[in-house]
């Protein structure tokens, strides 16, 4: 099941979230900034993060208006980090659409990202919850610190603990925030909030592992970038780690261990080896364990369309395009 | 009187603000990030913005702990905007100390600025005031939009309305926030809060006008950059506007009106003309009017050391180094 049925119960509210996002640049702001924001919002993906916000909040009875603000805040935060990340990576396309930095100066791109951060913070404040705001700011710091660590740390082979820390900063933390913050807007006990935090954390971790698997098994057309591009950039993700553990004497593994990931021909051989190895299934099993924990966190919660959609979403995350 | 007597009543609390700022990068964060933050905090200026926060808050009875958080939040926000501005301008020195971007890659500088924004937002949330958070986020958006407008707009001669809008975004808005947000933490009526907003707004506007005057009359050693550097970059500030109004037929004014600010030799002549013209006194008078309005906003507020210091601060702003 790789369908997006989980979207159905919140489709109307997703439009409201997008409307709220677009409203963040208005006649007070520079016309070019408004155009850039519209471009970025139109280029958006499936809105998985606001969907989590809305499903959890609706299931637990959050006030709709504050929930829309939260969904918009989290998607804006996500958008702002993508703007700065694409600038830093020099990426020209995202989801097949030209990035802001491919068309604008670095200076304008930095400031547009800053503006979107500012509007994300304003939207977070519009939840009227100090607790949400604190978690929101903390998550932003975790994400940025993760990006900095990835930039400063020498390329090389790290262990799985290091990998999990990195993908938590990159993806897990924002999914965790989406689910947890939605629960913070509801009149429910700390145990339910903790379960929702766990749900978000686990689907977020599964999401990134699957992304990292797709980087090996996907094709260029679907990925919008060459297969194995993580490894070609010296970034060792879970499938590579499993392969390395099982094949320490592969000459290409030895080369990678020496930091020679710039040897493209040899790294392409390694990518092929990983692609056809047990490491893919092992990584999928690992993602599956996170999904299982996410589903366990939903046990005892009220049954209904939202809970069903949250389950569907957890399944979708590990089954998409694989 | 160009002394900093206004600092005396809050000196101890300023240390607490700086400590709180330094604590924003801890063992969870990358060591290079901690080093960068310490460098930036050590290179800090007179802490005028947190001083406003502390004086206003102490005068009106704000809870000290939340006041320290607010002071740190505002100084962190100021620091983050400087990091990105210096990157965008390619500035190598600030206050005679190497900028982050002069030593780090653009990517690391962008992310360090982002991290400081994140910590500023977290500190703002620690005031436990949703109203403060909303104003905080709005001010950040105003500042970034102002930077973007300055970047996108064609260089040229604009009128004073445009100039005031620009310096409000650049400086006035953050002083306004410092003073207003401190009052929002106090158990006082909306009239007092409005007065404090006005106080902050007016000293902020005066502050920037005096900065713009100093750019003409200061010497390179004090400024840390060549005199007239605004005009050499095509930025027409208040002294230039007054001079242009009085001398429309000056050939160098005509050249500037044609957008030829890259003609350095002729612009240096124009800078000399402005420097020795009535425009300097007119601009100072203008700053003095803002100061007068700031002092008026303090009328009827409780007399005591804090009010005296706020008055001293208003005087200091227009009398420094002129």
Interface residues (C-beta under 8 A of the other chain):
Chain A: X28 X29 X30 X32 X33 X84 X87 X88 X105 X106 X107 X108 X110 X111 X112 X113 X114 X115 X117 X118 X119 X121 X122 X124 X125 X126 X128 X129 X130 X133 X134 X136 X137 X138 X140 X141 X144 X145 X147 X148 X149 X151 X152
Chain B: X28 X29 X30 X32 X33 X84 X87 X88 X105 X106 X107 X108 X110 X111 X112 X113 X114 X115 X117 X118 X119 X121 X122 X124 X125 X126 X128 X129 X130 X133 X134 X136 X137 X138 X140 X141 X144 X145 X147 X148 X149 X151 X152
